[in-house]
Amino acid sequence: MKQNTNTAEQYWRRNLQIIFSYLTVWFMVSFGCGIVFVDELNQFSLFGFKLGYWFANQGSVFVFSVLTIAYAVRMNRLDNEFDVNE
């Protein structure tokens, strides 16, 4: 029973690490690129828009979508690793 609880704690700890790492990336893209570094990024353009503007309006949503897919893939691997897959 002790080992089973330890395995559940390890699984949950790894899950939280994944969540926090993906949230950090999303925060850096949405807040950092869309607000903090917008003036530096606006020196470049992407699809005819200033890069800072693009990150503020489209980039963070795009990155969030990619992170959602990456999280699903990563959690499937973690589920298989801990043998809790569906």
RATARA-V924713 format. One line per field, one symbol per residue. psi: psi as a letter, one per 20 degrees, with the letter a starting at -180 (. if undefined). burial: # if it has 24 or more other C-alpha atoms within 12 Angstrom, else .. Layout:
psi: ???
burial: ???
//
This chain:
psi: hghgggghggghghghggghghhgggghgggghiggkhghhiirqokiqphgggghhhghgggggghgghggghhgghghhjlkr.
burial: .................#...#...##.##..###..#............######..##..#...#...#...#..#........
//
